[in-house]
Amino acid sequence: MMSTTKSDEIRAYVFDNYIVPARTQKSTTVTIVAGDVARALNVTAMAVCPALMAVKFEQECGVRLLKTRPVGHGEAVTFTFRI
């Protein structure tokens, strides 16, 4: 049996709560704030940022990271993905 990592949980949460709804609304992009995800999952932004910057997230969710602002791993970091 495969174990689920915290990063896997973060990616699953973002997929279910950001990517799927944006696709349902026929959006072409979605912007995610690291601090919002961190608060929802009771984790740090330091855990959220690498999970969303991972190639694994892009491959599993069929998205492409367009931009990250500002650079870093804080709560204010926003990720914009083409979906």
C-alpha positions in Angstrom: 0.0 0.0 0.0 1.3 3.4 -0.9 1.6 6.0 1.8 0.3 9.5 1.2 2.6 12.4 1.9 1.6 15.9 3.1 2.6 17.2 -0.3 0.2 14.6 -1.9 -2.6 15.8 0.4 -1.9 19.5 -0.5 -2.0 18.7 -4.2 -5.2 16.7 -3.9 -6.8 19.5 -1.9 -5.8 22.1 -4.5 -7.0 19.9 -7.3 -10.4 19.3 -5.7 -11.0 22.9 -4.4 -9.4 25.0 -7.1 -8.7 23.2 -10.3 -11.9 21.2 -10.7 -14.2 24.2 -9.9 -12.2 26.5 -12.3 -12.5 23.9 -15.1 -16.2 23.5 -14.3 -16.6 27.3 -14.8 -14.7 27.0 -18.1 -11.8 29.2 -16.8 -8.5 29.0 -18.6 -6.4 30.0 -15.6 -6.6 29.7 -11.8 -4.7 31.7 -9.1 -4.0 30.1 -5.8 -2.7 31.9 -2.7 -0.3 29.7 -0.6 -1.6 31.1 2.7 -5.2 30.2 1.9 -4.3 26.6 1.2 -2.0 26.5 4.3 -4.8 27.8 6.6 -7.4 25.4 5.1 -5.1 22.4 5.7 -3.5 23.7 8.9 0.0 23.5 7.4 2.7 26.1 6.7 3.1 27.9 3.4 6.6 26.3 3.5 4.8 23.0 2.8 2.4 24.4 0.3 4.8 26.2 -2.0 7.0 23.2 -3.0 4.0 21.0 -3.4 2.5 23.4 -6.0 5.8 24.1 -7.7 6.5 20.4 -8.3 6.4 19.0 -11.8 4.3 16.1 -10.2 1.5 18.6 -9.6 1.5 19.8 -13.2 1.6 16.2 -14.5 -1.1 14.8 -12.2 -3.5 17.7 -12.6 -2.9 18.5 -16.2 -2.0 22.1 -15.5 1.0 24.4 -16.3 2.5 26.9 -13.9 2.5 30.3 -15.6 3.8 32.5 -12.8 4.6 32.7 -9.2 4.6 36.0 -7.3 6.5 37.0 -5.3 9.4 34.5 -5.4 9.8 32.5 -2.3 7.8 30.3 0.1 5.6 32.6 2.1 1.9 33.0 2.7 1.6 35.8 0.2 2.9 33.7 -2.7 0.4 33.3 -5.5 0.6 30.6 -8.2 -1.2 31.1 -11.5 -1.8 28.0 -13.5 -3.1 27.4 -17.0 -5.8 24.8 -16.7 
